[in-house]
Amino acid sequence: MSARRQSRLPVKVSNQLASIHDRFFKQTLSDLDLARTFLREHLPQEIASLLAPGQPEVISGSFVDEELRQHHSDVLFRVQLKSGSDAFAYVLVEHKSVPDPIARLQLLRYVVRVLINWYKQNGKQLPLPAVVPLLAHQGPETWEISCEFADLFGVVPEALSPYLPAFRHALVDLAGRDGRALSTEVRLRAYLKALKYGRRTDLPERLDIVLAEARALCREDLNRIVTYFDRGPIPLSGEAFDKALQQVDPERKEEIMGWITQPYVEKAMAKGIAQGMAQGRAEGEANSLLRLLEKRFGAIPTHTKQRIFAADLASIQEWSDRAIDAPDFDSVLAPK
């Protein structure tokens, strides 16, 4: 299916939703095979060619300001260069609905924190290691902003230029890339597609594109992707998955549907149990209210009984409180 123009409607990111995107991205790059491929494919080629074989090392901890964690998540990797020296790849992920021009300033602050932290931990020795900042933008808007820090200053006199901080960050704009160009590795491509489309309002219509790699994924991969969608801002149905899988993998559709719809089945069961418990409690409260009313005011008309049993739990409890000392029967069920 050819890619249509993406939706331009922004999806607001709450703290809870941002933590969902953050967790999913970090889960993806915690797989060091995927992290190695991600860095080799999305760092600038002239930098990727300097990397020695082997997996990167994840450095624990975040350098993102507390108040900005609803917009950003970050991962720091230590990588080995062919020269034998160490370097760091600092990956900052943008969760904002609209690309942010000040992200370059935030990147500068975070990279400085990485270097200060390294300097303290290594006996205040020089030289400092190289840190390559890589901004990964999830979307749904495409990133049209300069990657040059110096552009934040606008036009300045030439004499000032040598005294201003200047660097360039690498950019992975998931929103602006065709899904097939996200990675040559099928598992990484599936995860990056999930991030690319996870906040787009047209996700239900593009689910066949997102799940195009389904036949190559194991159950754990698919469950992780589906759980990410299930917790995200765009509602999906079992029917949407069924239709998409019929297009991308009809032979395994039933098997995969059994895997990916399990979260929906469990959610429906939990919801049904909760509703059943609430209904049972309401019926119990209604019976108690009727006994109290009959004891105080005598026989209760059938239509009144029907009204009580049809009411919600909060109303029944309010009527029960009134029935204890109401001066007459009509006062119990009267509107507020």
Sequence and secondary structure as in RCSB ss.txt:
>XXXX:A:sequence
MSARRQSRLPVKVSNQLASIHDRFFKQTLSDLDLARTFLREHLPQEIASLLAPGQPEVISGSFVDEELRQHHSDV
LFRVQLKSGSDAFAYVLVEHKSVPDPIARLQLLRYVVRVLINWYKQNGKQLPLPAVVPLLAHQGPETWEISCEFA
DLFGVVPEALSPYLPAFRHALVDLAGRDGRALSTEVRLRAYLKALKYGRRTDLPERLDIVLAEARALCREDLNRI
VTYFDRGPIPLSGEAFDKALQQVDPERKEEIMGWITQPYVEKAMAKGIAQGMAQGRAEGEANSLLRLLEKRFGAI
PTHTKQRIFAADLASIQEWSDRAIDAPDFDSVLAPK
>XXXX:A:secstr
              HHHHHHHHHHHHHHHHSHHHHHHHHHHHS HHHHTTB SS  EEE S  S GGGTTTEEEE
EEEEEBTTS EEEEEEEEE  SS  TTHHHHHHHHHHHHHHHHHHHTTT SS  EEEEEEEE  SS   S  BGG
GGG S  TTTGGGS   B EEEEGGGS GGGS SSHHHHHHHHHHHHTT TTGGGGHHHHTTTGGG  HHHHHHH
HHHHHHSSS   HHHHHHHHHHH GGGHHHHHHHHTHHHHHHHHHHHHHHHHHHHHHHHHHHHHHHHHHHHH   
 HHHHHHHHHS HHHHHHHHHHHTT SSHHHHHS  
